[in-house]
């Protein structure tokens, strides 16, 4: 695939998925994700997709430290509603990496609904960030927020974006726009992947996870 070369340099992330192990999809349930997986899912690469990827990677690293995060073992609370802004796009990346899904997710196996992911992704939550992640085994939680203004577009973007967005740019202008667009994504993923000015992490200890939905 003709992805920009920096995609391969972005942080990669490993998880353990008990459902993948149970069904023999992966030895020991180990799965590895890269930024290109998020791009394939979203169909494009932008600050929202890169930001979502980094928020989940940093949030799960915070919750699990050196241990492999358990895909399907995370409950996610999104502050915005699903149809608000880029929330739906961000949520799709959240589901990719954590397994947490809304009403359309996997309902589980057998009477006990083992490995269920349905109902683990919530919208309109009362959290002070873009999202909050909670481990289902320990109840440990983290609020994750992002400030994309910490990694702005290059100054040259101001001259090429209007023409590109309006459809009036020529091939040269479109190429310049695309290169500058991906340069911002590159800087987010490579130069600021764990920058606290970009990704903010806050310990989250709700009395009950349901309070986030109040």
Secondary structure, 3 states (H helix, E strand, C coil): CCCCHHHHHCCCEEEEEHHHHHCCCCHHHEEEECHHHHHHHHCCCCHHHHHHHHHHHHHHHHHHCCCCEEECCEEEEECCCCCCCCHHHHHHHHHHHHCCECCCCCCCECCCCECCCECCEECCCCCCCCEEEEECCCCCEEEEEECHHHCCCCCCHHHHHHHHHHCCCCHHHHHHHHHHHHHHHHHHHHHCCCCCCCEEEEEECCCCHHHHHC
